[in-house]
Amino acid sequence: MTGPAWRTRGEELLLARISAAAGREHLGKRRATYAAAAHTTHAKPSWARGIRGLPAFVRYGRLSATKGRDDARLDLYVRGMTIAVKGRILVVRYDTTSVFRTGSPHPHDPARADTSCTLTGVGGERVVLSGRPEHGDAAEWRSEIERDVTRSRLPASLDALDRGERLAFGDIWLTREKIGFGEVGAWWPQVRRLRIREEAVELDIDGRWHGPGPAVSGIPNLFVLSALVEHLGADGVR
């Protein structure tokens, strides 16, 4: 048996399963491991019955009622991550996942921010991750996930826009020429920046804020959208 002597046989087997799952999806080298909590489901909706492999996660839909937060292990790799919870392993690829912010920043103390987020796995599964009070690194692992997803998705998004495609981030749409939501639309040279105010998106267009726009909780990969706005807006690279 390899590894530290304090590892139990069960821990060794779990690590082997995690490594195998990461290998199947070609996630690359493991970079970090964190402890977190995961919201898991206790029942599948009627439309999901009969779909294999879903005792804890619901495919392609909203999470149903939960039993509470279960201890989870997060292993972050170069091209994705694994989430081990209740003996099951969810694999996430940075180039395909959708990450939704389900937590909120604390108005006066960033250290007390709710860092929970929802991610989709390679098979469409969804899981909500949040920090444990006894572990003070939740902001760290969420920051790493957001950074790596942005690094993976931004070049492909820019290439798609250059090909004339229209991208959607929830109710926000953008092309190589414009960005908009609802009745708000602007050419990129008019757009200065994007901000979050009262958990909704606002755009600075020619020095005037427009919004509130869509709620943050409904926008997948908000941090990728922010990077695109920074890159394509009036102050970005032209």
C-alpha positions, -999 to +999 in steps of 0.1 A: +000+000+000+014+034-010+008+068+006+009+080+042+006+053+069-024+070+085-046+064+054-073+038+059-080+012+033-113+030+026-094+062+020-070+045-004-098+030-024-116+063-026-084+080-038-080+053-064-116+058-076-111+096-078-079+092-098-095+067-122-125+091-128-102+120-134-081+098-158-111+088-178-119+125-185-082+134-190-082+161-163-044+161-161-024+165-129-040+170-095-032+205-082-051+208-049-075+191-025-101+208-004-129+198+021-163+212+014-200+205+018-224+193-009-262+195-011-274+161-024-309+150-033-329+124-014-355+118-042-356+119-080-384+137-098-407+115-118-391+125-151-357+114-139-367+079-127-351+052-147-320+073-156-290+053-144-265+066-119-286+092-101-290+083-065-275+116-053-276+140-083-304+151-106-296+154-143-305+184-164-327+201-138-331+220-106-321+203-074-350+189-053-352+190-016-321+180+002-312+161+034-287+188+043-251+193+037-229+162+033-191+162+037-174+163+003-139+161-010-128+184-039-098+175-060-088+202-085-069+192-116-055+211-146-086+206-168-113+199-143-122+186-108-138+157-090-163+159-062-165+129-039-196+129-017-213+099+001-192+075-018-201+089-052-178+108-076-189+136-098-165+148-125-165+184-138-146+196-168-137+233-169-144+236-206-180+223-204-193+231-169-218+258-160-210+274-126-238+294-109-232+317-080-257+306-053-240+325-024-239+362-016-211+385-006-213+398+030-219+436+028-193+445+054-169+415+058-157+396+027-143+369+049-179+360+059-192+358+024-214+328+014-192+311-011-216+284-023-220+277-060-237+252-083-217+232-109-227+208-136-208+176-142-198+159-175-231+140-176-253+170-168-255+164-130-258+193-107-244+197-072-243+227-048-210+232-030-205+253+000-178+259+027-177+243+061-173+266+091-144+245+103-126+250+070-116+286+061-106+279+025-140+280+007-132+314-009-099+299-021-114+269-039-142+289-054-117+314-067-095+287-082-125+271-099-136+304-114-101+313-125-096+279-142-130+279-159-123+314-172-089+303-185-105+274-203-136+291-217-125+326-226-104+318-257-131+295-271-158+322-264-137+348-282-132+325-312-169+318-314-177+356-314-151+361-342-169+334-362-201+355-359-218+334-333-241+348-306-234+338-271-259+336-242-252+338-205-287+333-191-307+363-203-276+382-213-266+379-250-235+391-268-220+392-303-187+406-315-205+439-320-230+443-292-242+431-258-276+433-243-304+420-220-341+428-221-346+462-237-310+472-230-284+469-258-251+486-266-222+485-291-190+475-274-173+509-278-201+522-256-197+496-228-173+506-200-178+479-174-202+454-157-210+453-120-232+434-096-256+455-075-281+439-052-275+405-068-284+417-103-262+427-133-258+463-144-239+477-174-221+511-176-230+524-211-214+557-220-210+565-183-246+557-173-256+525-154-284+505-170-303+479-149-311+461-128-307+433-153-309+395-149-303+381-114-268+367-108-281+333-097-295+327-132-262+335-151-239+306-158-202+314-156-207+350-147-169+354-143-164+344-180-190+370-190-172+396-169-139+387-186-155+391-220-169+425-211-135+436-199-119+423-231-144+437-256-156+469-239-144+504-244-113+499-223-105+464-234-083+450-262-097+461-296 
